[in-house]
Structures are given as structure tokens and as C-alpha cells.
């Protein structure tokens, strides 16, 4: 009976040690996650503050020189037939 009690006590001690270790790992992981989320938030703020406040200007379209739609004179205007 004593050997069974000693085995159980040893197992309980081992489980307590393992539990404490797992709790420390969990705490460390949570802290690392919080730090990563904070860095991500800071990076997002930096990116949004570095964007120009006004939209980029649109590119001007050049007249098409397709002869089926426009005149052959290069003006981009249709000829009236």
C-alpha cells in the first residue's frame, strides 16, 4: 500500500511540475502574441499615415489612332461620310 501511495505522490508531483511549466509557456505565448499585435497595429498606423491624403491624379488618355473609329488625319476625330 505504501508503494502505491508513493507512486501516486510521485505522479502528482510530476503532473504539478508539468502543469506549472505549461502555464509559464502559455503566459509567455500570450505575451509574445500581444507584442506582435502591438507591432502590427503600429505598422498599420505608420502605413496609413504615410499614404497621400489626396487621391493620385488620373492619367490623361491619349486619342486613339485606330482608323476604323477615327479619321486618318491623326486628330482623333471621326470623319463624317
C-alpha positions as CSV (number, residue, x, y, z in Angstrom):
1,X,0.0,0.0,0.0
2,X,2.8,2.4,0.8
3,X,4.5,1.8,-2.6
4,X,1.2,2.6,-4.3
5,X,0.9,5.8,-2.3
6,X,4.5,6.8,-3.2
7,X,3.9,6.1,-6.9
8,X,0.8,8.3,-6.8
9,X,2.6,11.0,-4.9
10,X,5.4,10.9,-7.4
11,X,2.9,11.1,-10.3
12,X,1.1,14.0,-8.7
13,X,4.4,15.9,-8.2
14,X,5.3,15.2,-11.8
15,X,1.9,16.5,-13.0
16,X,2.2,19.6,-10.9
17,X,5.6,20.4,-12.3
18,X,4.3,19.8,-15.8
19,X,1.3,22.0,-15.2
20,X,3.4,24.8,-13.9
21,X,5.7,24.6,-16.9
22,X,2.7,24.6,-19.3
23,X,1.3,27.7,-17.5
24,X,4.6,29.5,-17.9
25,X,4.7,28.6,-21.6
26,X,1.1,29.8,-22.1
27,X,1.9,33.1,-20.3
28,X,4.9,33.6,-22.5
29,X,3.0,32.8,-25.7
30,X,0.2,35.3,-24.7
31,X,2.8,38.0,-24.0
32,X,4.5,37.3,-27.4
33,X,1.1,37.5,-29.2
34,X,0.2,40.8,-27.5
35,X,3.6,42.2,-28.5
36,X,3.2,41.0,-32.1
37,X,-0.3,42.5,-32.3
38,X,1.0,45.8,-30.9
39,X,3.8,45.9,-33.6
40,X,1.2,45.1,-36.3
41,X,-1.0,47.9,-35.0
42,X,1.9,50.4,-35.1
43,X,2.9,49.3,-38.6
44,X,-0.7,49.8,-39.8
45,X,-0.7,53.2,-38.3
46,X,2.6,54.1,-39.9
47,X,1.3,52.8,-43.3
48,X,-1.9,54.8,-43.1
49,X,-0.1,58.0,-42.1
50,X,2.4,57.6,-45.0
51,X,-0.3,57.4,-47.6
52,X,-1.0,60.6,-49.5
53,X,-4.1,62.4,-48.3
54,X,-5.4,63.1,-51.8
55,X,-6.0,60.5,-54.4
56,X,-3.4,60.1,-57.1
57,X,-4.1,62.0,-60.3
58,X,-5.6,60.0,-63.1
59,X,-3.6,59.6,-66.3
60,X,-4.7,61.5,-69.3
61,X,-6.0,59.4,-72.1
62,X,-4.4,59.9,-75.5
63,X,-6.6,60.0,-78.5
64,X,-6.9,56.7,-80.3
65,X,-5.4,56.4,-83.7
66,X,-7.5,53.4,-84.7
67,X,-8.5,54.2,-88.3
68,X,-11.8,52.3,-88.0
69,X,-13.1,54.7,-85.3
70,X,-11.3,57.9,-86.1
71,X,-10.1,59.9,-89.2
72,X,-6.8,59.1,-90.8
73,X,-5.6,62.7,-90.2
74,X,-4.4,61.9,-86.6
75,X,-6.8,64.3,-84.9
76,X,-8.7,61.5,-83.3
77,X,-12.0,62.9,-84.7
78,X,-14.4,60.8,-86.7
79,X,-14.9,61.8,-90.3
80,X,-18.5,62.4,-91.4
81,X,-19.4,60.5,-94.5
